[in-house]
């Protein structure tokens, strides 16, 4: 039976346990993804509390992280999504980008830091591209490329 969360608390606690176990075991997001049949972005988002995992993927990830059966169950629940506090934009197009960042913002941050280190992606030294392409299932899709220079944090 599909279950849904009504507060972020339980998933936030699980996310903290996932991050702790990931660090203790020195695993990458890709290593956690291997064997699930899903994408690294989806698994990362799920482990950061933004998606429910299918039962088999939840078990694979939990085994790698040495998480208990309660965690396996919780990974399968539909979370209360959103990870960025603050005001909500009212323009429909901007709101959809806001929605994308609510769901994938922590995933992007986690993957950028894992792959590049401590730093940011510049919005000044930056290229943006958007293309309309045919959707094989009918209609059209938007392909948006955000291309920013990585700027490492410099100790002082």
Secondary structure as UniProt FT lines:
FT   HELIX           9..24
FT   TURN            25..26
FT   HELIX           29..33
FT   TURN            34..35
FT   HELIX           40..47
FT   TURN            48..49
FT   HELIX           55..65
FT   HELIX           69..75
FT   HELIX           92..116
FT   STRAND          119..134
FT   TURN            136..137
FT   STRAND          140..152
//
